[in-house]
Amino acid sequence: MPNSGPLFVIGGHEDKEGSRKILGAIAAELGEGTLVIATIASAKRDGYFETYCEGFAPLGIGRIVELYLDDREQAWEPARARMIDQADGIFFTGGDQSRLMKLTEDTPIAAAIRALHQRGGLVAGTSAGASAQGETMLVGGSGEETPRLGDIELAPGFALIPACIIDQHFAERGRIGRLLGAVNRRPDCLGIGIDEDTALRIEAGTARVIGSGGVTILDASRASRSNAKGAKPDDIVSLHGATLHALGEGDCFDLAQHRPF
């Protein structure tokens, strides 16, 4: 949508004590607005909220509040959705993207998140909070061995970024194989792998790299061969003619046209 706000998709372990480049970019766009820190992806709070309050403290954000859910029933409480309705941005912390979606999808919380984005508000997420922003989430698959078709587990995300699958901690955990397996299964989706302390800022279909690491984009839309259909779960992923783009800080990518610039 033309008025949709910016998205920050972060690969995890972003700097919170030094230059704070990614947090600083988020704060610069929010100004003195209100930011919701959504710690929902974590089974326990574990100090996530306090850590981000400290990380954002010198950056000039007006107000920071926490949103956590112990169970799915709480996602129907009007006061929790109202927190998002009254905010200028929301930041999803790490944890388990499956927990995040199970507790929020098809609830007023999910509707409020999408409404915030559509009215021009900022949505950011790190690690699990990054994966959930895509149309399809990677929720399983080893990063330590050659991928087999049965190892790749996919699930719906918030679909704030259409036709994409996002993976995080990408280079650090050797996740190229499982992202290849994911786009082999879903060639209609771009596979986006984001390193730690690295983010994509996405607005109006344009993604720009921020941070100290790299971003890998896999495009299987014109692949000449895929064994995703009819293969056995133990079969090794076989994908021919896919395109790989390696991006560094300042590089941009047109998500609709599938091309860097």
N, C-alpha and C positions, 0 to 999 in steps of 0.2 A: 504494500500500500504506500502511496506517495508520502503520507505524513507520518509513517512509522518511525519510531525513534531509533537511536543507535544501539547496536548490540556489541558487547565485548565478550569474546569467546577465548578463554584463557586456559593454557595447557597445564596449569597447576604450579604450585611452589613459586608464585610470583613474589618478587622482592617486596618485603613489608617494612624494612628497616633502613635500607640504604637510599638509592636514588628513587625508589618507588615509582619507576617510570609508568607502569601500567595503572597502578592505583592513582597516580597523579593525573593521568589522562582521563580516568573516570571522574575524578573530583573536579577537573577543569570544566567538564561538560555539565555536571550537576550544579556547580556554584554553591550557593547557600541553601539549596533545596534539601528535601528529606530523602534519605536512603534507607530502604528496608534491607537488612542483612538476613537472608533466609537460610537458616541452618538445618533445613528439613532433611537433607540427604544423609545426615549423620544419625545413627541410632541413639547416640548420646551427644549432648551439646559439646562436651570436651573442650570448652574454652574458645570455640570458634568465634563467637560474637565478640568476646573481649579482645582476641587477637586482632580482629579487623577494626575494632574501635581504636586500638593503639596504632594500627597501620595507617588509618585515615586521619588520625587526630591532627597532624600538622598541615593537612591539605585543604582545610577551609570549608568542609561540608557543613551545612547548617545543623542538621539533626540526623541521628542514626538510631534506628529502632530494630529490634529483633523479632523475627517470625519463626516460630518452631511449632511442629505438630507432633504430639505423642501418638496420635492415631488418626485414622481417616475421618472419624466423626467430627473432630475439631475443625476440619476443612470446611464444614458447613456453618460454622459459627459466624454470624454477620460481622462481628468486630474484627475478625482476622482478615477477611476480604477488604474491609474498610481501611485497614492499614495500607494496603496496596493502592486502593482508590485514592487515598490522600497523599501518596508519595510521588516523588519525581523520578525515582529509580529503584531498582531492586537488584541485589547482588546475591547469587546462589553460591554457597560455599561447597566444599568437597564432601565426599562420603560415598554413598551408593546411589547411582542414578535410578536404579530400579525402585528403591525406597521412595525417592522423591516423586516419581511418577505414580506409584501405587497410592500414595497418600493424597495426591492432588488432582489427578486427571478426572475430568467430568465432574468437577466440584466448583463452587464459587471462587475458590482460590485460583484455579486454572483460568477461569473466565476473567478474573481481575488481572492476571498476569498478561494475558493477550490484549485486554483492553488498555492496559498501561502502555504496552508497546505500540498499539495502533494509534493512540492519541499523542505519540511523540515522546513518551517516557523512555528512559534508559534501562536496558536489561543487560546485566553482566553475570557471568558464571565462570567458576574455575573448577577444573577437574570434572567431577560428576556434574557440576552445574554447567559446564561447557557442553558435555555430551547431550544433556537434556534439551538444549536449544534446537537441535536438529530435528528434521522430520522423522528420522529413524535413528535409534540409539544402538550402539554396540554394548551389549551387557555381558558378553562372555567370549572367550577365545584367548588362547595362550600367546604370549609375546616371546616365548623362549624356544619355540620349535616351529618347523614347517607346518603351516596350517592345513588342517583337514576339514572337509566340508561340514562334518557334524559338530566341529568345535565352535563354529560361529553362531552366536546367539544374538538376535536382533529383536527390538521392541520399539513401539512408537514413542517419540519424544513430543515436546511442545509444538514442534513444527514452526517455530519462529523464523527459521531459515529453511525454506523449502528445498526438497530434492538434494539433501546432503546427509552424510553420516560423519559425526565428529568423534575422533579419538584423541586422548590427551596423555600427558607424560610420554610423548611419542618416541623420541629418540632414546630417552633414558631407559625405557622399558622394552625397547626393541619390538615395537608394535606394527612394523610395516607388513608383516605376514598376515596378521589378523585383519588389517584394513584391506589388504588385497582380497582376502576371503569375503569380506563384507561387500565390496563393490562387485565381486564375482556373482554374489547372490542378488545384488540390487544395482545393476548397471545404469539404471535411471538416476541414481544418486551419486553426486561427487563424494569421494572419500577425503576427509580433511583431517590430517594428523598434526597436532600442535605440540611443540616441545614445551618444557617447563620454562617459567619466567618469560613466556611469549604469549601474545594475544593476536587475534584478528579483530579489528574494529570493522563492523559491517553496517553499511547504511545504503539504502537505495540500490541494492544489488552489487555494491562494490566493497571488497574486503581489502584492508590494508594491514600489513604486519607491524606490530609494535613489540619491542623487547629484545632480549639477548640471544634467543634461539632461532630456530627455523620452523617453517610450516611446509608440510608435504601435501600435495593435492594429487589424488589419483582419479583419472577420468576413464571409465570403461565404457562410455556410451558408444564408442566406435570400435570396440574390441572385435577382432576377427573370429575369436573362438572363446567359449566358456563352457565348462563342464558342470555348471550349477544344476542343470536339469537332468534328472535321470541317473545321477551318480549316487554312489553309496556313501554313508556318513564317514567311512574310513578313508575314502579317496582323497588324495592330495589335491589342493586347489590347482586348477589349470586354467590360465587366462592369457590369451595372446593379443597383442596389439593395443594394450591399454597405454595411456599417456600419463607420465609422471611429471609434475612441476615441483621444483624446490625453490622456496621463496625465503628471503631474508628481510630484515627490518627495512621498512619503507617501500617494499614491493607491494604492488596491488594486483588484484585478480577480479575479473568480471565473472560473477557467479552464473549469470544467465548465458553469456556467450562462451563460457569455459575457456577463458584465455587470460594470461597475465599481461600486465602493462605497467 
